[in-house]
């Protein structure tokens, strides 16, 4: 696994904790279109809309808790 600095890619939302969202990320307005296509920018909306019952305590529990999540709104067909 690669050791990445969380703060280089994400920023905690100042409103985290609102509506029982302990882990909410802030989505910055990207300076360029290229930046808006980065995975770290695209994934924030998906993560912020996960169910409040999502378990973030470990990777294994996180994977198990999103098995039944509906991600169809985020798929793009070409």
N, C-alpha and C positions, 0 to 999 in steps of 0.2 A: 504494500500500500504506500502511497506517496503522502508525505507530510506537507500539507498546504496550510497557509495561514488564513483562517476563517475571515479575518478583518479585511483581507485584500479583495474578497469576493462578495461578502455580505455585510449587512449592518442591521442590528436589532432595531425594530420599530420602536419609536418613542411611545406607541400606544399598545405595546405588547402587554398582555395581562387583561386587556379589555375583552369582554365577552368570552371569558374563560380561555383565552388564547395565550398560553404561557410562552410559546415559541412563535413569534410573529416577526417576519423580516420586512425591512423597509426597501421599497423598490425605488431606486434613484432614476431620474430622467437621464437616459444615456446621452452622452455628448455626440455620438455618431451612430449611424445605422448599424455599422459593424458591431459596435458594442452591444446594441440591443439584441443581437442574435447570439450572443454568448450564452452558454448553458446556464451560467450563474444568474443571468438576467431573466431567462425564460422560465426557470424552475420556481422562482419566488411566488408567482401567482398560484401555482399548483400546491406548493407547500403551505401557503397561507390559507388555502381553502380546504385542507384536510380536516376530517372530523375531529372534534375536541377529544374523542376517545382514542386518538392515535397515540401509541406508546413510543416515546422518543428515548427511553432509558438505555437501550442497547440497539445495535444494528439488527440483531436477530429479532427482537421484539418489534422494532419498527417495521421490518419486512412483513412479519406476521400480521401486524395490525392494519396494513394497507392492502392486504390480499383481496378484500371485498370492496375496495374503493372504486368508484366509477370515474375513470379518467377519459371517457369518450369525448367530453367537451374539448379536450386538449389534443386530440388526434387530428392530423390534417391529411386529407386525401388529395392525391395529385391525379 
